[in-house]
Amino acid sequence: MLATDIAALLPRMRRFARSLTFHREDADDLVQLSMERALGRSEQWAPGTRLDSWLFRIMKNAWIDEVRSRTRRDALFVPEEAGEHVGDDFAEAHQQRLAIQKAVSLLSEEHRLVVGLVLVDGLAYKDAAEVLEIPVGTLTSRLARAREALQQILSDQTRKSS
């Protein structure tokens, strides 16, 4: 039963993982690691509580562990698939998506987490605060600062490209 409920959340987990990692392979690895941890520690989940919040918290903690263990932490690489549609009609939209991905990648870890949970996955503020284990007020202020930072980064990118 729990494994079936967890499997139903896979698309949301994958979406959140992509918002954290920006790379399909890293996101897949993060989802797999989170699933292993969740299934291996299923006795820690309290029935009647939100399964998605529990899983997102596991994923957040797994990602923090991964980031801490990487030695080339600040290296930014454009994914290989970023050049697939050069010259296509999708080029402008693709460029905008890449600009947004780059802007989000420049945010601090705490800002990327709130953006991923609230703006990408669509969690309610209360649920996102529960996942991050912070008060709702802290979440809203982080989200406001993250939005401001994103706007500043994107406007700086626009000025540089003009």
N, C-alpha and C positions, 0 to 999 in steps of 0.2 A: 504494500500500500504506500509506504513512504517513498520507496524507489520510484513508483509510478507518478506520485505527486512531484517529486524532484525532476523527473524526466519532462513533465509538462512545463516546467519553468526554464528548460534549456534555452529556448530562443531569447528570453529576457536576460538570462545569465550571459549568453554569448554577446548580446548587444552591450551590456554593461562592461564586459571584459574588453570589447573593442574600443569603448570610450576611454578605458584606462590605458590600454597598451598601444593602440594605433597600428598594430600589426596583426594580421589574421592568424599567423602561426602562434605568436605569443598569446593571443586571446584564446585560441583553442587549447593551448597548454594550460593556461590559467583556469579555464572552465574544467578541464580534466582534473587538475589538481584539486580544485574546489569540490568537485563531485566525489573524488576519492576521500577527501577529508570529511565531507558531510556523511557519506555512507559508512565510513569507518567510525564515526562518532555519532551515529544516529541516536544513540541513547541520551545524548546531551540535548536533543531537541525536545521541547516541552509541547506535547499535543495541545491544541487549542491556541497556540501562539502562531504568529505569522511565519510561515515557512520561508517565504521569499526574503523577508528581513534577515532571518537566520542565515540563509544561503549567501545573501549579499555581504553580510558581515564576514563570513568565512572567506569569501572572495576578496574583500577589501584587505583583510589581514594577510592572505596569501600573496597578494600583490605587493603589499608593503614589505613582506619578507623577501620577495623576489628583487625588488628595487634595491633593498639594502645589500643584497648579495652580489649584485652586478658591479663589476669593476669599471666598466666603461659606461658609467651612469649618464654622463652628459652628451654622449654621442647621439646625434640625430641623423637618421638615414631616411631618405624617401623610399617608400616601398617600391618594389620592382614593378608592380602593376600601375604605378603612377604615370608611366609613360605609354601605356597601352593605347590610349585614345588621342594621341597627338594628331591634330589635323582633322579630327572628327567634328561633327556638329556639336558634340558634347564638350568640346574643349573649354569653353567659357565656364560652363557649370562645373566641370571637373576642376578648373583652376580655382574657382570659388571654394569648392569643397576642400581642396588642398590647402588653401589659405586659412580656412577655418580650422582644419586639423592642425596645421602648424601653430596657429594662435593658441589653440587649446593645449598643445604640447608645451608651450612656453609658460603656462600657468604653473603655480606651485602645486605640489601633490595634493594638499588639502582642498585647493580650489578645483582641481581636476576631479576629485572624488565627488564634490557636491554637484558640479556640472554634469557628471556622468549619471548620478542617481536621479537628480531632479529634472534636468533639461533633456537628457538623452533617454533615460528609462521612464521618466514620468512619474516617479514615486512622489507621494505627498510629502510635504515638509516634515510632518511628524514621523512618517515611516523612514525617511532618509536620515533624520536625526537619530532614530533608534538604531539604524544600521551602523552609523558612524559613532554611536555611543557619545553623542554630544547633545546639549540642550537645543531646542528648536530655535531659540533666539540666536544662538551661535551659528546654526546652520543658515538662517536667513541673512545674517550679516556677512558670512563667508560667500554666500551666493551673490549678494549685492556687490561685494568687492570683486568677485570673479567676473561678473558681467561687466563691471567698469574696466577691469583689466583687459578683457576680451575686446571691448570697444576701442580701447586705446591701442592695443596691438594691431587690430585690423585697420584703424585709421592711419597708423604709422606705416603699415605695409602699403596702403593705398597711396600715401604721399611719396613713398620711395619708388613705387612703380610708375608714377606719373611723370 
